[in-house]
Amino acid sequence: MFHAICEAIHREMDELENKYANGTQMSAKDLDDIDKMAHALKSLKTYEAMAGNSEYDGGSYARGRSRMTGRYVSRDESPYDPRISQYPRY
């Protein structure tokens, strides 16, 4: 997933690596570009890992937090138990 985008970012970073391998002084713009590219790679890899997670279901997590307890609960099961709470489920 996103292999072409990651490869393009890696090529750009390789060009900067070659530029600075010769002892060239790093500019503020290049540092900003490196920071943005590194952040983009990390974000894409994180997204890819989350999408591959078994708890990730079609764009939303299969688990959420209970409004009553704050604990993680399955979205397939109702967190509302009328025996425990007097408040309606929203």
Beta strands, then each sheet from edge to edge (+ up, - down):
strand 1: 56-57
strand 2: 60-61
strand 3: 63-65
strand 4: 72-74
sheet 1: 1+ 2-
sheet 2: 3+ 4-
end
